[in-house]
Amino acid sequence: MERAPTDRIKERIDIVALIGESLPLKRAGSNFKARCPFHEEDTPSFMVSPTRQMFHCFGCGESGDVFSWLMKREGMTFPEALRVLAQKAGVPLTFERPEHREEKERLRETLDLAVTFYQRILLNTADGRAARAYLEERGLTPATIQDWRLGYCPPSATPITLKAGERGIAEQDLLRAGILHQGQSRLPGGQSRTFEFFHGRILFPLTDAHGSVVGLAGRVFESGDASAFAKATADRPKYINSPETALYTKSRILYGLDRAKDAVRKENLAVLVEGYTDVILSHQVGITNVVATSGTALTENHLQLLRRFTDRLALAFDADAGGDAATRRAVDLALAAGFLISVVVLPNDRDPADLAAENPHGWREAVRQREDMFSFFLQRAQKTYGTNSPEGKKAVAADLLPLIARVNDQVVAGEYAQQLASVLRIDPRFIYEDLKRFSAPSGRPSVPAAAASLRSALDPHVEREERFLVLLLADPELIPKAAEILPDAALETPHARTLYTALKGWYTPKRAQHGGPKDAPSARAHRGDEHTPPGPLARLRDILPDDLRRSLDILAFTVEVEREREEWDPPREALILVRELLLASLRRNLRLRTEQLRAAPAAERGTLLREIAAVTADLARAERVEW
């Protein structure tokens, strides 16, 4: 039977090489280590196992395989990670029709040629000189212009069709990619013909979240002897975007996300601006968690994309009527998506690009001192309507009550209601009563990857039980010794209790001798890098359900890492943990019997007292237990 594509991909992709493409790894014994990309730390606790083809952070608990890495690190969905790794591994995916795959590859090739072609015009030709000077006047450095692959399509025709033909790209490919357009030319005396879609525009390549060019945005730029052209096209929009294709859907593209996503995840905050130069200049001055929508207002798809990296959104739209309206629309959508929202107030009504170019510190401070969205709109409503008359109070309440109603977190919504009541100088009960008129918001979405990457602090007993299982795997001869002392019920966590039971059932002296974590099957063995026959521990893994297999893999990986420590002494540490687990179990039992005694009828009290005495004696013995 032919193996699944996921299995064949794992055989061909080395996780060390994949992670090493974006994270510097250092050898640590038989494994590799680095500072974890999913949480802040000074001492590296992120480990990668070439044998097990998995990663695990011993600080925050993130772990997984090659697919998990792309999903967590790059914010991909599983289908996206599958396609990327399949292409890298040369594994065909039968669910994608060949003609669709070929169409996308042709589009990518055509767009890449166009970006390179127009970039050369901007950087190296007389036609691009004025556009280049304009960009530099805006504050973009030559290095930034080149790094962001900006380009220029002059008003006059260029030889792009000829250049494409040299690469085997036909005119029809340029039309499909939106580089050429067929119709009535807007040039003076124009007639129906094929012409360049972006003529007379500075070009911004649009990329997906992984950095692949999917389209172009063009800003009108008129200079020099193009006055006739400018006059003939005075009514055309300031910005246009590529038509939608198999690669490009404008409601799903956030400009700059491929460059911003690491900073967004690290700071757990995305700053959303309106313009392409707002993004570029912010990144140029080191504020790299900034993104923009692409030729459209903010959409639910944009927010779903951002939630892969953060649940906190700061809006920094232009300080004008249009910007205020866009901010309110964005807040309504983002609240429904479960975001925590703030508003960046721009000093002196500047836009982010100008502020970043002229006063980077001021832009950075504006982001740092951003306002909670409700405080922002409350202040605006007070200035607009006033709160000294019944009419003004009514208008303020009508403006802000729908906003409060959209907040999914009841604690936060309650705080906003209190703030509104305080400003209006009325009893909060009237606010709560009015809120009932609005439909209740849907349940809050699940926690995003960036916010969930740090696992909640574990109860001490959970940490003890995980550590106990690690020690049993490190020295399987301890399994029968522990079984004589510690019953299954002493472990509180069902997961740990099930694994403990499985280990006891798996143990035989022969398996213990050959069944350590080192003999687990590896993807590298399947690739032919080494010969590692499945051992006894592998057979235990095969009979476990998927969730317990993953737990067993992580525990075994922990053993490999711990074995690098010379002072590690599993028998001694395991004995200490057996005592602690046994004592904790007996104390729970004693508390239960004591509570039962308080409520027991007289006929049952004698039995319970004898049980309490027995548990008390067991407690005294447990403190002195030895192997």
KEPAMAR-754495 format. One record per residue (C-alpha): x, y, z; residue number from 1. Coordinates in steps of 0.5 Angstrom, whole numbers. Example, Ala and Ser with C-alpha at 12.3 -4.5 7.8 and 13.67 -1.06 7.14 Angstrom:
! KEPAMAR-754495
<atom <25; -9; 16>; 1>
<atom <27; -2; 14>; 2>
//
This chain:
! KEPAMAR-754495
<atom <0; 0; 0>; 1>
<atom <3; 7; -2>; 2>
<atom <4; 11; 4>; 3>
<atom <1; 18; 6>; 4>
<atom <4; 24; 3>; 5>
<atom <5; 26; 10>; 6>
<atom <9; 20; 11>; 7>
<atom <14; 21; 5>; 8>
<atom <15; 28; 7>; 9>
<atom <17; 27; 14>; 10>
<atom <22; 22; 11>; 11>
<atom <25; 27; 6>; 12>
<atom <25; 33; 10>; 13>
<atom <30; 34; 16>; 14>
<atom <27; 38; 21>; 15>
<atom <34; 40; 23>; 16>
<atom <35; 43; 17>; 17>
<atom <28; 46; 16>; 18>
<atom <29; 49; 23>; 19>
<atom <36; 51; 22>; 20>
<atom <34; 56; 16>; 21>
<atom <31; 61; 20>; 22>
<atom <33; 59; 27>; 23>
<atom <41; 59; 29>; 24>
<atom <42; 52; 32>; 25>
<atom <48; 49; 36>; 26>
<atom <50; 42; 37>; 27>
<atom <48; 40; 44>; 28>
<atom <50; 32; 45>; 29>
<atom <46; 28; 40>; 30>
<atom <41; 34; 39>; 31>
<atom <41; 41; 37>; 32>
<atom <39; 47; 42>; 33>
<atom <37; 55; 41>; 34>
<atom <33; 60; 44>; 35>
<atom <26; 59; 44>; 36>
<atom <22; 63; 38>; 37>
<atom <16; 62; 42>; 38>
<atom <17; 66; 48>; 39>
<atom <23; 70; 51>; 40>
<atom <28; 67; 55>; 41>
<atom <36; 68; 56>; 42>
<atom <38; 61; 57>; 43>
<atom <36; 56; 51>; 44>
<atom <31; 51; 52>; 45>
<atom <29; 50; 45>; 46>
<atom <31; 43; 43>; 47>
<atom <31; 39; 36>; 48>
<atom <32; 32; 36>; 49>
<atom <35; 29; 29>; 50>
<atom <33; 22; 31>; 51>
<atom <26; 23; 33>; 52>
<atom <25; 29; 28>; 53>
<atom <22; 33; 33>; 54>
<atom <23; 40; 37>; 55>
<atom <21; 41; 44>; 56>
<atom <22; 47; 48>; 57>
<atom <23; 45; 56>; 58>
<atom <21; 52; 58>; 59>
<atom <14; 54; 54>; 60>
<atom <12; 47; 52>; 61>
<atom <11; 48; 45>; 62>
<atom <13; 42; 41>; 63>
<atom <12; 38; 34>; 64>
<atom <14; 36; 28>; 65>
<atom <16; 39; 21>; 66>
<atom <9; 41; 20>; 67>
<atom <8; 44; 27>; 68>
<atom <14; 48; 26>; 69>
<atom <11; 52; 20>; 70>
<atom <4; 52; 23>; 71>
<atom <7; 55; 29>; 72>
<atom <13; 59; 27>; 73>
<atom <10; 62; 20>; 74>
<atom <3; 62; 22>; 75>
<atom <1; 57; 16>; 76>
<atom <-5; 53; 16>; 77>
<atom <-4; 45; 16>; 78>
<atom <-6; 45; 8>; 79>
<atom <-1; 51; 7>; 80>
<atom <4; 47; 11>; 81>
<atom <3; 41; 7>; 82>
<atom <4; 44; 0>; 83>
<atom <10; 48; 2>; 84>
<atom <13; 42; 5>; 85>
<atom <11; 37; -1>; 86>
<atom <14; 42; -6>; 87>
<atom <21; 42; -2>; 88>
<atom <21; 35; -2>; 89>
<atom <18; 33; -9>; 90>
<atom <12; 30; -6>; 91>
<atom <6; 31; -11>; 92>
<atom <-1; 32; -8>; 93>
<atom <-6; 28; -11>; 94>
<atom <-12; 33; -8>; 95>
<atom <-9; 39; -12>; 96>
<atom <-10; 38; -20>; 97>
<atom <-4; 39; -24>; 98>
<atom <-7; 44; -28>; 99>
<atom <-8; 49; -22>; 100>
<atom <-1; 48; -20>; 101>
<atom <2; 49; -26>; 102>
<atom <-3; 56; -27>; 103>
<atom <0; 58; -20>; 104>
<atom <7; 57; -22>; 105>
<atom <6; 60; -28>; 106>
<atom <3; 66; -25>; 107>
<atom <9; 67; -20>; 108>
<atom <14; 66; -25>; 109>
<atom <11; 72; -29>; 110>
<atom <10; 76; -23>; 111>
<atom <17; 75; -21>; 112>
<atom <20; 77; -28>; 113>
<atom <15; 84; -28>; 114>
<atom <18; 86; -21>; 115>
<atom <25; 85; -23>; 116>
<atom <24; 89; -29>; 117>
<atom <20; 95; -26>; 118>
<atom <25; 95; -21>; 119>
<atom <31; 96; -26>; 120>
<atom <27; 101; -29>; 121>
<atom <26; 105; -22>; 122>
<atom <34; 104; -20>; 123>
<atom <38; 104; -26>; 124>
<atom <34; 108; -32>; 125>
<atom <33; 116; -33>; 126>
<atom <25; 114; -34>; 127>
<atom <26; 112; -26>; 128>
<atom <30; 118; -24>; 129>
<atom <24; 122; -22>; 130>
<atom <20; 117; -18>; 131>
<atom <26; 115; -15>; 132>
<atom <28; 122; -12>; 133>
<atom <20; 122; -10>; 134>
<atom <21; 116; -6>; 135>
<atom <28; 119; -3>; 136>
<atom <24; 125; -1>; 137>
<atom <19; 121; 3>; 138>
<atom <25; 119; 7>; 139>
<atom <26; 112; 4>; 140>
<atom <33; 110; 3>; 141>
<atom <36; 107; -3>; 142>
<atom <37; 101; 1>; 143>
<atom <30; 100; 3>; 144>
<atom <28; 102; -4>; 145>
<atom <32; 96; -6>; 146>
<atom <30; 91; 0>; 147>
<atom <22; 92; -1>; 148>
<atom <23; 91; -9>; 149>
<atom <20; 98; -11>; 150>
<atom <19; 99; -18>; 151>
<atom <16; 104; -23>; 152>
<atom <12; 103; -30>; 153>
<atom <13; 109; -34>; 154>
<atom <7; 113; -38>; 155>
<atom <11; 110; -44>; 156>
<atom <11; 103; -47>; 157>
<atom <16; 99; -44>; 158>
<atom <19; 92; -47>; 159>
<atom <16; 88; -42>; 160>
<atom <13; 83; -47>; 161>
<atom <20; 83; -51>; 162>
<atom <23; 81; -44>; 163>
<atom <18; 76; -42>; 164>
<atom <19; 73; -49>; 165>
<atom <26; 72; -48>; 166>
<atom <24; 68; -41>; 167>
<atom <19; 64; -45>; 168>
<atom <13; 68; -42>; 169>
<atom <8; 69; -47>; 170>
<atom <3; 76; -47>; 171>
<atom <-3; 71; -45>; 172>
<atom <1; 70; -38>; 173>
<atom <2; 77; -37>; 174>
<atom <-5; 79; -38>; 175>
<atom <-7; 73; -33>; 176>
<atom <-2; 76; -28>; 177>
<atom <-5; 83; -29>; 178>
<atom <1; 86; -32>; 179>
<atom <-2; 87; -39>; 180>
<atom <-9; 90; -40>; 181>
<atom <-13; 89; -46>; 182>
<atom <-18; 95; -48>; 183>
<atom <-19; 102; -49>; 184>
<atom <-12; 106; -48>; 185>
<atom <-12; 112; -44>; 186>
<atom <-6; 115; -47>; 187>
<atom <-8; 121; -52>; 188>
<atom <-11; 119; -58>; 189>
<atom <-11; 112; -55>; 190>
<atom <-15; 106; -59>; 191>
<atom <-17; 99; -57>; 192>
<atom <-10; 95; -55>; 193>
<atom <-6; 91; -50>; 194>
<atom <-2; 96; -46>; 195>
<atom <1; 96; -39>; 196>
<atom <-4; 96; -33>; 197>
<atom <1; 100; -28>; 198>
<atom <3; 105; -33>; 199>
<atom <5; 112; -30>; 200>
<atom <6; 109; -23>; 201>
<atom <10; 107; -17>; 202>
<atom <10; 100; -16>; 203>
<atom <9; 96; -9>; 204>
<atom <10; 88; -10>; 205>
<atom <5; 85; -6>; 206>
<atom <7; 78; -2>; 207>
<atom <3; 73; 2>; 208>
<atom <5; 71; 9>; 209>
<atom <11; 67; 7>; 210>
<atom <14; 72; 2>; 211>
<atom <12; 70; -5>; 212>
<atom <10; 75; -9>; 213>
<atom <2; 75; -11>; 214>
<atom <1; 81; -14>; 215>
<atom <2; 89; -15>; 216>
<atom <0; 95; -12>; 217>
<atom <1; 102; -16>; 218>
<atom <1; 109; -14>; 219>
<atom <0; 115; -19>; 220>
<atom <6; 118; -21>; 221>
<atom <7; 124; -26>; 222>
<atom <13; 128; -27>; 223>
<atom <17; 131; -33>; 224>
<atom <14; 131; -40>; 225>
<atom <8; 127; -38>; 226>
<atom <4; 132; -37>; 227>
<atom <-1; 130; -43>; 228>
<atom <-1; 123; -40>; 229>
<atom <-3; 126; -33>; 230>
<atom <-8; 131; -36>; 231>
<atom <-11; 125; -40>; 232>
<atom <-12; 121; -34>; 233>
<atom <-13; 126; -28>; 234>
<atom <-19; 122; -26>; 235>
<atom <-16; 115; -25>; 236>
<atom <-15; 113; -17>; 237>
<atom <-9; 114; -13>; 238>
<atom <-8; 107; -12>; 239>
<atom <-10; 101; -16>; 240>
<atom <-8; 93; -15>; 241>
<atom <-7; 87; -19>; 242>
<atom <-14; 84; -21>; 243>
<atom <-15; 78; -17>; 244>
<atom <-12; 71; -19>; 245>
<atom <-11; 64; -17>; 246>
<atom <-6; 67; -12>; 247>
<atom <-8; 74; -10>; 248>
<atom <-15; 76; -7>; 249>
<atom <-14; 83; -4>; 250>
<atom <-18; 81; 2>; 251>
<atom <-13; 76; 5>; 252>
<atom <-7; 80; 4>; 253>
<atom <-4; 84; 9>; 254>
<atom <2; 88; 6>; 255>
<atom <9; 87; 10>; 256>
<atom <6; 81; 14>; 257>
<atom <12; 76; 12>; 258>
<atom <17; 81; 15>; 259>
<atom <13; 83; 21>; 260>
<atom <10; 77; 23>; 261>
<atom <16; 75; 28>; 262>
<atom <16; 82; 31>; 263>
<atom <8; 81; 32>; 264>
<atom <9; 74; 35>; 265>
<atom <14; 77; 40>; 266>
<atom <11; 83; 42>; 267>
<atom <4; 80; 42>; 268>
<atom <2; 86; 38>; 269>
<atom <0; 88; 31>; 270>
<atom <0; 95; 29>; 271>
<atom <-5; 96; 23>; 272>
<atom <-4; 102; 18>; 273>
<atom <-7; 105; 12>; 274>
<atom <-1; 106; 7>; 275>
<atom <5; 102; 4>; 276>
<atom <10; 107; 5>; 277>
<atom <7; 107; 13>; 278>
<atom <9; 100; 13>; 279>
<atom <16; 101; 10>; 280>
<atom <18; 107; 13>; 281>
<atom <16; 104; 20>; 282>
<atom <20; 98; 19>; 283>
<atom <26; 102; 16>; 284>
<atom <26; 106; 23>; 285>
<atom <26; 99; 27>; 286>
<atom <18; 99; 28>; 287>
<atom <17; 92; 25>; 288>
<atom <11; 90; 28>; 289>
<atom <7; 94; 23>; 290>
<atom <2; 92; 17>; 291>
<atom <-3; 95; 12>; 292>
<atom <-9; 92; 8>; 293>
<atom <-8; 92; 1>; 294>
<atom <-13; 96; -3>; 295>
<atom <-19; 95; 1>; 296>
<atom <-22; 96; 8>; 297>
<atom <-20; 91; 14>; 298>
<atom <-24; 84; 13>; 299>
<atom <-25; 78; 17>; 300>
<atom <-20; 74; 13>; 301>
<atom <-15; 79; 15>; 302>
<atom <-17; 79; 22>; 303>
<atom <-17; 71; 22>; 304>
<atom <-10; 72; 19>; 305>
<atom <-7; 76; 24>; 306>
<atom <-10; 72; 30>; 307>
<atom <-5; 66; 28>; 308>
<atom <0; 71; 31>; 309>
<atom <-3; 75; 36>; 310>
<atom <-10; 77; 39>; 311>
<atom <-8; 85; 40>; 312>
<atom <-9; 90; 35>; 313>
<atom <-7; 97; 35>; 314>
<atom <-10; 102; 30>; 315>
<atom <-6; 107; 27>; 316>
<atom <-10; 110; 21>; 317>
<atom <-10; 117; 18>; 318>
<atom <-12; 123; 23>; 319>
<atom <-18; 125; 19>; 320>
<atom <-25; 124; 18>; 321>
<atom <-24; 118; 13>; 322>
<atom <-19; 115; 18>; 323>
<atom <-24; 116; 24>; 324>
<atom <-29; 112; 20>; 325>
<atom <-24; 107; 18>; 326>
<atom <-22; 106; 25>; 327>
<atom <-29; 105; 28>; 328>
<atom <-31; 100; 22>; 329>
<atom <-24; 96; 24>; 330>
<atom <-26; 96; 31>; 331>
<atom <-33; 93; 30>; 332>
<atom <-30; 88; 26>; 333>
<atom <-24; 86; 31>; 334>
<atom <-28; 86; 37>; 335>
<atom <-33; 81; 34>; 336>
<atom <-26; 77; 32>; 337>
<atom <-24; 77; 40>; 338>
<atom <-18; 82; 39>; 339>
<atom <-16; 87; 45>; 340>
<atom <-16; 93; 41>; 341>
<atom <-12; 100; 42>; 342>
<atom <-12; 106; 38>; 343>
<atom <-5; 110; 36>; 344>
<atom <-6; 117; 37>; 345>
<atom <-2; 121; 32>; 346>
<atom <1; 128; 34>; 347>
<atom <-1; 134; 30>; 348>
<atom <-5; 130; 25>; 349>
<atom <1; 127; 22>; 350>
<atom <1; 120; 18>; 351>
<atom <5; 114; 20>; 352>
<atom <10; 115; 14>; 353>
<atom <11; 122; 15>; 354>
<atom <12; 121; 23>; 355>
<atom <17; 115; 22>; 356>
<atom <21; 119; 17>; 357>
<atom <22; 126; 21>; 358>
<atom <21; 123; 28>; 359>
<atom <22; 116; 29>; 360>
<atom <22; 117; 37>; 361>
<atom <16; 120; 36>; 362>
<atom <13; 115; 32>; 363>
<atom <15; 109; 37>; 364>
<atom <13; 113; 43>; 365>
<atom <6; 114; 40>; 366>
<atom <5; 106; 39>; 367>
<atom <8; 105; 46>; 368>
<atom <3; 110; 49>; 369>
<atom <-3; 108; 45>; 370>
<atom <-10; 109; 48>; 371>
<atom <-15; 103; 50>; 372>
<atom <-20; 104; 44>; 373>
<atom <-26; 105; 49>; 374>
<atom <-23; 111; 52>; 375>
<atom <-21; 114; 45>; 376>
<atom <-28; 113; 43>; 377>
<atom <-31; 116; 49>; 378>
<atom <-27; 122; 49>; 379>
<atom <-29; 123; 42>; 380>
<atom <-36; 123; 43>; 381>
<atom <-35; 127; 49>; 382>
<atom <-32; 133; 45>; 383>
<atom <-37; 132; 39>; 384>
<atom <-44; 131; 43>; 385>
<atom <-42; 134; 50>; 386>
<atom <-45; 131; 57>; 387>
<atom <-48; 137; 60>; 388>
<atom <-55; 136; 57>; 389>
<atom <-60; 130; 57>; 390>
<atom <-59; 130; 49>; 391>
<atom <-52; 130; 49>; 392>
<atom <-52; 124; 54>; 393>
<atom <-57; 121; 50>; 394>
<atom <-52; 122; 44>; 395>
<atom <-46; 119; 47>; 396>
<atom <-49; 113; 50>; 397>
<atom <-52; 112; 43>; 398>
<atom <-45; 112; 40>; 399>
<atom <-42; 108; 45>; 400>
<atom <-47; 102; 47>; 401>
<atom <-46; 98; 41>; 402>
<atom <-39; 98; 42>; 403>
<atom <-39; 96; 49>; 404>
<atom <-44; 90; 46>; 405>
<atom <-39; 88; 42>; 406>
<atom <-34; 86; 47>; 407>
<atom <-34; 79; 48>; 408>
<atom <-30; 79; 55>; 409>
<atom <-36; 81; 60>; 410>
<atom <-31; 83; 65>; 411>
<atom <-28; 88; 60>; 412>
<atom <-35; 90; 58>; 413>
<atom <-37; 91; 65>; 414>
<atom <-31; 96; 66>; 415>
<atom <-33; 100; 60>; 416>
<atom <-40; 100; 62>; 417>
<atom <-38; 103; 69>; 418>
<atom <-33; 108; 65>; 419>
<atom <-39; 111; 61>; 420>
<atom <-44; 111; 67>; 421>
<atom <-39; 115; 71>; 422>
<atom <-38; 120; 65>; 423>
<atom <-45; 121; 64>; 424>
<atom <-46; 122; 71>; 425>
<atom <-52; 117; 72>; 426>
<atom <-53; 110; 75>; 427>
<atom <-49; 104; 72>; 428>
<atom <-56; 100; 72>; 429>
<atom <-59; 104; 67>; 430>
<atom <-53; 103; 62>; 431>
<atom <-54; 95; 64>; 432>
<atom <-61; 96; 62>; 433>
<atom <-60; 99; 55>; 434>
<atom <-55; 94; 54>; 435>
<atom <-60; 89; 54>; 436>
<atom <-63; 92; 47>; 437>
<atom <-57; 89; 44>; 438>
<atom <-56; 82; 42>; 439>
<atom <-51; 78; 46>; 440>
<atom <-44; 77; 42>; 441>
<atom <-42; 70; 40>; 442>
<atom <-37; 67; 44>; 443>
<atom <-30; 69; 44>; 444>
<atom <-26; 65; 39>; 445>
<atom <-20; 61; 42>; 446>
<atom <-14; 64; 44>; 447>
<atom <-9; 65; 38>; 448>
<atom <-2; 62; 37>; 449>
<atom <2; 67; 40>; 450>
<atom <-2; 68; 46>; 451>
<atom <-3; 61; 47>; 452>
<atom <5; 59; 46>; 453>
<atom <7; 60; 53>; 454>
<atom <3; 54; 57>; 455>
<atom <-1; 56; 63>; 456>
<atom <3; 54; 70>; 457>
<atom <3; 47; 71>; 458>
<atom <0; 45; 78>; 459>
<atom <6; 42; 82>; 460>
<atom <3; 35; 82>; 461>
<atom <3; 35; 74>; 462>
<atom <10; 37; 74>; 463>
<atom <12; 32; 79>; 464>
<atom <8; 26; 75>; 465>
<atom <11; 28; 68>; 466>
<atom <18; 28; 72>; 467>
<atom <17; 21; 75>; 468>
<atom <15; 18; 68>; 469>
<atom <22; 21; 65>; 470>
<atom <26; 18; 70>; 471>
<atom <22; 11; 69>; 472>
<atom <24; 12; 62>; 473>
<atom <31; 14; 63>; 474>
<atom <32; 7; 67>; 475>
<atom <27; 2; 66>; 476>
<atom <29; -2; 71>; 477>
<atom <26; 3; 76>; 478>
<atom <19; 1; 73>; 479>
<atom <18; -6; 77>; 480>
<atom <21; -2; 84>; 481>
<atom <16; 4; 83>; 482>
<atom <10; -1; 82>; 483>
<atom <11; -5; 88>; 484>
<atom <11; 2; 92>; 485>
<atom <7; 7; 88>; 486>
<atom <-1; 5; 86>; 487>
<atom <-3; 8; 79>; 488>
<atom <-9; 12; 83>; 489>
<atom <-3; 16; 86>; 490>
<atom <-2; 19; 80>; 491>
<atom <-8; 25; 79>; 492>
<atom <-7; 26; 72>; 493>
<atom <-11; 21; 68>; 494>
<atom <-6; 22; 62>; 495>
<atom <0; 21; 67>; 496>
<atom <-4; 15; 70>; 497>
<atom <-5; 12; 63>; 498>
<atom <2; 12; 61>; 499>
<atom <5; 9; 68>; 500>
<atom <0; 3; 67>; 501>
<atom <2; 2; 60>; 502>
<atom <10; 2; 62>; 503>
<atom <8; -3; 68>; 504>
<atom <5; -7; 63>; 505>
<atom <10; -6; 58>; 506>
<atom <16; -8; 62>; 507>
<atom <20; -14; 62>; 508>
<atom <27; -15; 64>; 509>
<atom <29; -16; 57>; 510>
<atom <25; -10; 54>; 511>
<atom <28; -6; 60>; 512>
<atom <35; -8; 57>; 513>
<atom <34; -6; 50>; 514>
<atom <28; -1; 50>; 515>
<atom <31; 6; 52>; 516>
<atom <29; 12; 49>; 517>
<atom <35; 11; 44>; 518>
<atom <31; 6; 40>; 519>
<atom <25; 9; 38>; 520>
<atom <24; 9; 31>; 521>
<atom <26; 15; 27>; 522>
<atom <25; 19; 20>; 523>
<atom <32; 19; 19>; 524>
<atom <32; 11; 19>; 525>
<atom <27; 11; 14>; 526>
<atom <31; 16; 10>; 527>
<atom <37; 11; 10>; 528>
<atom <41; 16; 14>; 529>
<atom <42; 10; 19>; 530>
<atom <39; 3; 21>; 531>
<atom <35; 3; 27>; 532>
<atom <31; -3; 28>; 533>
<atom <24; -2; 32>; 534>
<atom <26; -4; 39>; 535>
<atom <21; -5; 45>; 536>
<atom <20; 2; 46>; 537>
<atom <17; 3; 39>; 538>
<atom <13; -3; 40>; 539>
<atom <10; 0; 46>; 540>
<atom <9; 7; 42>; 541>
<atom <5; 3; 37>; 542>
<atom <0; 1; 41>; 543>
<atom <-2; 8; 45>; 544>
<atom <-7; 12; 42>; 545>
<atom <-4; 19; 38>; 546>
<atom <-5; 23; 44>; 547>
<atom <-1; 19; 49>; 548>
<atom <4; 17; 43>; 549>
<atom <6; 25; 43>; 550>
<atom <7; 25; 50>; 551>
<atom <11; 19; 50>; 552>
<atom <16; 22; 45>; 553>
<atom <16; 28; 49>; 554>
<atom <18; 24; 55>; 555>
<atom <23; 20; 51>; 556>
<atom <26; 27; 48>; 557>
<atom <27; 29; 55>; 558>
<atom <31; 23; 57>; 559>
<atom <36; 24; 51>; 560>
<atom <37; 32; 54>; 561>
<atom <38; 30; 61>; 562>
<atom <43; 25; 59>; 563>
<atom <48; 30; 57>; 564>
<atom <48; 32; 65>; 565>
<atom <54; 28; 68>; 566>
<atom <50; 29; 75>; 567>
<atom <44; 26; 73>; 568>
<atom <42; 21; 78>; 569>
<atom <35; 18; 76>; 570>
<atom <35; 12; 81>; 571>
<atom <36; 17; 87>; 572>
<atom <31; 23; 84>; 573>
<atom <26; 18; 82>; 574>
<atom <26; 15; 90>; 575>
<atom <25; 22; 92>; 576>
<atom <19; 23; 87>; 577>
<atom <16; 16; 89>; 578>
<atom <16; 19; 96>; 579>
<atom <13; 25; 94>; 580>
<atom <7; 22; 90>; 581>
<atom <6; 17; 95>; 582>
<atom <5; 22; 101>; 583>
<atom <1; 27; 97>; 584>
<atom <-4; 21; 95>; 585>
<atom <-4; 19; 102>; 586>
<atom <-6; 26; 105>; 587>
<atom <-11; 26; 100>; 588>
<atom <-14; 20; 102>; 589>
<atom <-14; 22; 109>; 590>
<atom <-17; 29; 108>; 591>
<atom <-23; 25; 104>; 592>
<atom <-24; 20; 110>; 593>
<atom <-24; 26; 115>; 594>
<atom <-29; 29; 111>; 595>
<atom <-33; 23; 111>; 596>
<atom <-32; 22; 118>; 597>
<atom <-35; 29; 120>; 598>
<atom <-42; 27; 116>; 599>
<atom <-42; 19; 118>; 600>
<atom <-48; 16; 122>; 601>
<atom <-45; 13; 128>; 602>
<atom <-46; 6; 125>; 603>
<atom <-40; 8; 120>; 604>
<atom <-36; 12; 125>; 605>
<atom <-32; 6; 127>; 606>
<atom <-30; 3; 120>; 607>
<atom <-28; 10; 118>; 608>
<atom <-24; 11; 124>; 609>
<atom <-20; 5; 123>; 610>
<atom <-19; 7; 116>; 611>
<atom <-16; 14; 118>; 612>
<atom <-11; 10; 123>; 613>
<atom <-9; 6; 117>; 614>
<atom <-8; 11; 113>; 615>
<atom <-4; 15; 118>; 616>
<atom <1; 9; 119>; 617>
<atom <2; 9; 112>; 618>
<atom <4; 16; 112>; 619>
<atom <9; 15; 117>; 620>
<atom <12; 9; 113>; 621>
<atom <12; 13; 106>; 622>
<atom <17; 18; 109>; 623>
<atom <22; 12; 110>; 624>
<atom <21; 8; 104>; 625>
<atom <27; 6; 100>; 626>
<atom <28; 2; 94>; 627>
//
